[in-house]
Amino acid sequence: YLVRYGAMDWAPTYLVEVKGSTIANASFKTSLLEFLGIAGSLLAGWVSDKFFPKNRSIINVAYMALLIFAVLGFWLAPAHSPILDATLLGAVGFLVYGPQMMVGVCAAEAAGKQAAGTANGMTGLFGYMGSIISGVGTGYVVERFGWSGGFMLFIASAAIGMVLFMMALTPQKRVRA
């Protein structure tokens, strides 16, 4: 949520202030977050159902690892590269929505039938706390440390998410020969 809402809230400002984009183009590029996010969440669900039904966190780890590179690429891409900016911002949306959707599924499956609702509610609670941090926290960080600080916050958030998903990986059962 921190990366998602941070990108939605702050990407238009960053695109205008740093990348030389018009407000209209910045809005269009930011809308790609949502459109490609739908595709990213659908693909994450399909891949997890098809290939990792007993270990869904694998898809989340992969998405978060790629998200780190997408955020880094968006941050470091040269100014006045509208197609590259749109592509990377779309990639951020694609890669952030998969884990956001899958975290509730993973929590419900880990908790079992008796606590699935509570587990899903807890993921929502902490997710929305992340969205609060993204709005106020990103503004504070960018004001104090510049855009570099803001992007380091997003990258660190994605890295922490990836590590937490790695901790949730189910160990594979060993087959005795």
Solvent accessible surface area in square Angstrom, and as a share of the most:
residue,aa,sasa,rsa
1,Y,57,0.22
2,L,22,0.11
3,V,6,0.04
4,R,34,0.12
5,Y,42,0.16
6,G,0,0.00
7,A,11,0.09
8,M,51,0.23
9,D,72,0.37
10,W,61,0.22
11,A,5,0.04
12,P,39,0.24
13,T,49,0.28
14,Y,6,0.02
15,L,0,0.00
16,V,59,0.34
17,E,114,0.51
18,V,64,0.37
19,K,5,0.02
20,G,42,0.40
21,S,15,0.09
22,T,80,0.47
23,I,132,0.67
24,A,79,0.61
25,N,75,0.39
26,A,1,0.01
27,S,61,0.39
28,F,128,0.53
29,K,11,0.05
30,T,16,0.10
31,S,39,0.25
32,L,36,0.18
33,L,0,0.00
34,E,65,0.29
35,F,135,0.56
36,L,71,0.35
37,G,0,0.00
38,I,103,0.52
39,A,43,0.33
40,G,0,0.00
41,S,20,0.13
42,L,125,0.62
43,L,79,0.39
44,A,0,0.00
45,G,16,0.15
46,W,139,0.49
47,V,25,0.14
48,S,0,0.00
49,D,88,0.46
50,K,126,0.53
51,F,119,0.49
52,F,61,0.25
53,P,68,0.43
54,K,180,0.76
55,N,13,0.07
56,R,34,0.13
57,S,6,0.04
58,I,55,0.28
59,I,15,0.08
60,N,1,0.00
61,V,27,0.16
62,A,44,0.34
63,Y,12,0.04
64,M,19,0.08
65,A,31,0.24
66,L,100,0.50
67,L,0,0.00
68,I,28,0.14
69,F,137,0.57
70,A,7,0.05
71,V,5,0.03
72,L,60,0.30
73,G,24,0.23
74,F,8,0.03
75,W,51,0.18
76,L,115,0.57
77,A,12,0.09
78,P,87,0.54
79,A,48,0.37
80,H,138,0.61
81,S,25,0.16
82,P,73,0.46
83,I,145,0.73
84,L,76,0.38
85,D,2,0.01
86,A,17,0.13
87,T,83,0.48
88,L,32,0.16
89,L,2,0.01
90,G,0,0.00
91,A,32,0.24
92,V,3,0.02
93,G,0,0.00
94,F,53,0.22
95,L,17,0.09
96,V,9,0.05
97,Y,27,0.10
98,G,0,0.00
99,P,5,0.03
100,Q,39,0.17
101,M,74,0.33
102,M,2,0.01
103,V,43,0.25
104,G,11,0.11
105,V,51,0.29
106,C,20,0.12
107,A,21,0.16
108,A,28,0.21
109,E,94,0.42
110,A,94,0.73
111,A,43,0.33
112,G,32,0.31
113,K,193,0.82
114,Q,179,0.79
115,A,39,0.30
116,A,28,0.22
117,G,59,0.57
118,T,94,0.55
119,A,19,0.14
120,N,76,0.39
121,G,44,0.42
122,M,88,0.39
123,T,33,0.19
124,G,21,0.20
125,L,92,0.46
126,F,118,0.49
127,G,10,0.10
128,Y,118,0.45
129,M,90,0.40
130,G,12,0.12
131,S,22,0.14
132,I,115,0.59
133,I,89,0.45
134,S,0,0.00
135,G,26,0.25
136,V,114,0.65
137,G,18,0.17
138,T,0,0.00
139,G,19,0.18
140,Y,120,0.46
141,V,27,0.15
142,V,24,0.14
143,E,157,0.71
144,R,158,0.58
145,F,124,0.52
146,G,32,0.30
147,W,39,0.14
148,S,50,0.32
149,G,9,0.09
150,G,0,0.00
151,F,8,0.03
152,M,109,0.49
153,L,46,0.23
154,F,11,0.05
155,I,33,0.17
156,A,47,0.37
157,S,29,0.19
158,A,0,0.00
159,A,32,0.25
160,I,105,0.53
161,G,15,0.14
162,M,41,0.18
163,V,75,0.43
164,L,104,0.52
165,F,27,0.11
166,M,95,0.42
167,M,145,0.65
168,A,61,0.47
169,L,62,0.31
170,T,72,0.42
171,P,116,0.73
172,Q,132,0.58
173,K,189,0.80
174,R,224,0.82
175,V,143,0.82
176,R,226,0.82
177,A,154,1.20
